[in-house]
Amino acid sequence: MLLFLCCLFYGLAARVLIQDRALAAMAMLGVLTLPPVFLLAQRDLSHTVAALFAVSLFLYGLFRTLRSPSLFSYLLTGIAVGIGLISKYNFALVPVAAVLAILPERDLRQRIFDWRIIASFAVAFVIVLPHAYWIFNNLTSASAGTLNEMKEGLSGGRLTQAFTGTVSLISAIFGASILPLVFFAVVFPFDIKRIYRAESQWTRITGRMIGLCLVAVLLIVLGLGATHIREKWLALFVVLLPLYLCLKIDAAGIETTGKLKRFAIPLFIMIFGVLIGVSARVLTSPMLGSYNKLNVPYDTFIREITKNHTIQPALVIGDDTNLAGSVRLQLPQATIITAYNPPVPLTADWRSTGPVLVIWRGKGEPEPVLPDGLREKLIEGGVANGDIVPLYSAPLYHLGKGNDRYGFGYFWLTQQKP
């Protein structure tokens, strides 16, 4: 639904600026050429999808405000900012870049200093306030995951880190933007030079937004010493590219009769192919000698150790977030936490409410060793080392080959005696 709304408001934003309906539709369909949308969102993205919807809603509100300002358009823009900020923190770069991109345009500058912008700030503040309160008390938890991923494989001096991070960023930009560029180049092969040279007020604003966002990301990379940048982290900025390209085509005054069909047919073939491929992974991965998340038998594991759900844990402590989230689907009534990353302090009375189930997994071995970090956290929480007696379960993979199994480790902790 959020992806549909993302495309819908993106198309509405394009229609505000582009009179050619075919070209506006091409801008909307251009969103589907982005890997985070047609591929990654079908596998494991959640917050990014919500943030992409927020970007599209923001663009619609922004361009309506610039074209024909009203209290409604300002409120709509503020709602989009609020939704975006609680979806992904890097969304904050988008409205900041928009303001900076508008400032050089003398006739539009007044929109920023209109009294109605106070309404935008107010509605965004109301939406963000509860989450902002949580961030204030859980800053490490809110940022640890992404920061750790960005610093993956961190080594060497600052110069080496800066070089590695910059190369990784350039590679991610290329990977995220190459498909939209190829699709538009194939549809307009003889107009590339004309499109490149065309310019309008709207291409300047959109182009500045893209550039400012990517420069800000580069500064963040250099400031943090990040060495690993993923395409999905750039999705909120690269999503502006199809609109930018269509605005350039519109500024060039290029005839678009028949172009929409040439754009849409191969796009839909690609999308359906990807959807079929993603859906069939659970069958094809074992044939290729590997397994993915869909093959991991979480449900079989939980049924086995809870004796088909007759034994219900009050609390489950997982070794990682993916494991904890997957078990949550099997035990919706239980409280599920991870003992670290993000850190969750364990107090002396943490198992006073009932049985506690501790679970972990390895990398394919049938009897995965209890991670040292998890053991230390449990001991800090009042568990005696002698109480930790690992048990193991290795159910068959879903649709696996032969006797291939996936190993889990676990043990139960009962209520503390008074």
Sequence and secondary structure as in RCSB ss.txt:
>XXXX:A:sequence
MLLFLCCLFYGLAARVLIQDRALAAMAMLGVLTLPPVFLLAQRDLSHTVAALFAVSLFLYGLFRTLRSPSLFSYL
LTGIAVGIGLISKYNFALVPVAAVLAILPERDLRQRIFDWRIIASFAVAFVIVLPHAYWIFNNLTSASAGTLNEM
KEGLSGGRLTQAFTGTVSLISAIFGASILPLVFFAVVFPFDIKRIYRAESQWTRITGRMIGLCLVAVLLIVLGLG
ATHIREKWLALFVVLLPLYLCLKIDAAGIETTGKLKRFAIPLFIMIFGVLIGVSARVLTSPMLGSYNKLNVPYDT
FIREITKNHTIQPALVIGDDTNLAGSVRLQLPQATIITAYNPPVPLTADWRSTGPVLVIWRGKGEPEPVLPDGLR
EKLIEGGVANGDIVPLYSAPLYHLGKGNDRYGFGYFWLTQQKP
>XXXX:A:secstr
 HHHHHHHHHHHHHHHH   HHHHHHHHHHGGGSHHHHTGGGTT SHHHHHHHHHHHHHHHHHHHHHS  HHHHH
HHHHHHHHHHHH GGGGHHHHHHHHHHTT HHHHHHHT TTHHHHHHHHHHHHHHHHHHHHH HHHHHHHHHHHH
TTT  S HHHHHHHHHHHHHHHHHHHHHHHHHHHHHHSTT HHHHHH   HHHHHHHHHHHHHHHHHHHHHHHHT
     HHHHHHHHTTHHHHHHHHHHHHT   TTHHHHHHHHHHHHHHHHHHHHHTHHHHHHHTT   GGGS HHH
HHHHHTTTTTS  SEEEESSHHHHHHHHHH TTSEEEESTTTT    TTTTTTS EEEEEE SS SS    HHHH
HHHHHTT  GGG   EEE  B TT STT B  EEEEEE     
